[in-house]
Structures are given as structure tokens and as C-alpha cells.
Amino acid sequence: MKNKQLGIYVHIPFCVRKCIYCDFLSAPCTRAVQEKYVEAMLGEMQQVAEEQAEILQKYQVFSIFFGGGTPSVLEAEWIAKILLKIRQLFRVSEDAEITVECNPGTIDEHKAQVYFDSGVNRISFGLQSANNTELQMLGRIHTFEEFEESLRIVKAAGFTNINVDLMSAIPGQTVISYKNTVQKVLACDVQHISSYSLIIEEGTYLEEHLEEFPPLPDEDAEREMYAYTKQALQEAGYQQYEISNYAKPGFVCRHNLSYWERTDYLGFGVGAASLFEECRYTNLSDIEQYIQLYTPTETILEAVCNTVKDTKTQSERYAEWRVLSKEEQMEEFMFLGLRKIEGVSQRAFEKKFQVSMQEVYGTVLDKYQKNGLLIIDGDAVYLAPHGIEVSNVIMADFLLT
Ligand code: SF4
């Protein structure tokens, strides 16, 4: 039987300090809490592997992603310990992509070496900007020079697959400053670059104090930044494979791609989301509750295991849990898949849902094809360059429920 692909996401919710725009589940924490958290997460992995043992036989893990938060604030040996546990519990492919997200300034030679020796083969840096004034304003803990030093360290440890995350539309950012960031990062010779627009999320410090910050770049400036990213990166040999993601040939991120292709994945850790066998669920977001639930003392584990199938325990374990309807699966297929530059396949849609894409989405496809925002080329359906600019509006039209 052909192996089904499975991704594993490991959430490390710790950061040195909170950035002003961040609404991720992350916070500074003591070493003692971090240690308890890691132990609890190993307990969760054990429990899930036991519960799903039969189904998991048909899966092989092709991607493991340590995200956060800042996974690199943990002791490197704990990352190695988690990886070992994953390998013991799941069938991990020999060539699995294994990524650790790092923040510049939180990685040293020892950590980089332990990661490398334990099989981590991809590092993702949250840089955001090469302008130190912008970095400081965002509440980032590092300067551009510290990023360069962290990059030197991971390259010296042997890493040859490195991503850098950038951010556009930062308060006060000019097109010139953004272009300068892109140029500085291109000079760093990395294999993958992501560039996302800053979104002002509700409840963040930035949202609550917006008037105290320099004005946000206007729409024209944002459009220019996006166009520049695309042009400069393509000229430098990066291929755009998703709205905000660019890779040198052979370095497309499997973890990212699997999300847009709806490959099954299991998320571990507080607030982590999973998509498994067409069921979407999200772990509890309270770290103390999470630790209590999964700390693998015999009593707790036994109590959880004995009641795992009843709905009450399910609601105790997850913040959200639901089986996706066929319509929801179709929606996701379209609005996640259309984020990819190559778009979606009509044949794959029909194979999965036993109904043609035209039958379900004919009117929407026709509308956007006629106004030039969407292209249908044989089997492929993808957004035209102008369609990408208004992708949020187009995606919303693919909702069925
Ligand atoms: S480093 Fe990342 S996860 Fe941590 S606070 Fe900043 S944006 Fe949030």
C-alpha cells in the first residue's frame, strides 16, 4: 500500500519578549515551565500515537516543523529529545524535511551543532527587516548584524537550506527602506525567502497604540513593495511558488506546501492545530491546563486514556474539534490551493470529490476568468497576477457554506 504523507507541527510557545504586532500563542517563560511543557508534549505525542496506532500505519512523516514562538529559546537538547520521540513513535521518512524556526540572537554554535547532529536540515529565521530602527520599533530582540552572525553560525554548522522571513507594510516603512531590506537579504545567499505584509491584529500592542506609531505605508506603496519582491527575487533565481513564498530550485518548503495542499498533519503543543483524516482540531491554548492534561504521570495518563473516546474528554482536550463536511473540504481545496502560483488541478478535485470543479464552481470560475483575474489552462486553474493582488476577495467567493 502506498504511504500517505503526514506532516508534524511542534509548537514551542516561548519567546524572549513579545513583539508589538504579535498575536501568536507565545510568551516569555521560565526554564522550569519550559521543561514541564516539553515533558507534557512528549506525553501528548505518546497518547496520540497510541490512540491512532492503526490509522498511522498507512502514514509516513515527510515533514517536521518546530514553530512558535521561538523554538530556538529552548535548550537544543530538548529539540533533539522531541525529535527522537517523534522518530520512536511515528514512521519518519529518511529524507524528511525538518525545520526549526529561530530568532536571530537566540542561537549559538552549540545549539546549531546539536540541531544538525539530531537531523534538523532546515533553519527558518524570523528577520522581518534589515533596518535596525524598524526592528526596534517592532519590538524585535535583534539587530540586522545579529542576524548576520546567527546566519554565519548555522551555515558553519552545515545548514544549506535556510529561510528568511521578511515583513512589508511596517509603520513608517518606505519603499526605499523595504527595497534595501530585500537587497541585504539577497546578499546573504539563502535558499528560501518569505515576505508577508504586516497585519494589524486585534488585541496586540500595535493595534491598541497605533496612533503613537508612524503612519502605515499606503496601498500604492504596498503594491510597489510586493511587485519589487517578485521582480528582485525572480531576477536573483528564486521562484515564486505561493503568494508570499519564494525558493531557489529544489528548496520549496514542504511544510508550507503541504498546508496549501491539505496534506494531513498532526500538531503538538499548546494551541497547535491538526488536520487528520478530514478532521480539523485545535489544542487547548492554556499552557497550565495543557501541561496538566498531558504530563505523563501514570494516574493522569490512565484517566485520559480511559475516557478518550467520549465527547466530554474530547472537549477537555481540544479547544475546537470537528469533522469537515464535503463542502468545507471543497472550499479549503480551492482557497488554500489557489494561494499556490501553479493553482489547483481540476482532475485532482474531481478525483477527490467525485464531482467536477465546473459543476460546483462553474459560475465563480467563469466570472473571474472573464474579468482576467483567473486563468484556466487545461487542467490547471490559477490566479492571474492581478488576481493575486485581490486574492482575499476572490477566495471568499469560493465559500459554499
Ligand atoms: S518572535 Fe515571533 S512569536 Fe515571538 S513574539 Fe515576536 S512575532 Fe511573536
Residues whose N, C-alpha, C, O or C-beta is under 5 A from the ligand:
A	BS01	SF4	C15 R17 K18 C19 C22 F24 S26 G68 G69 T70
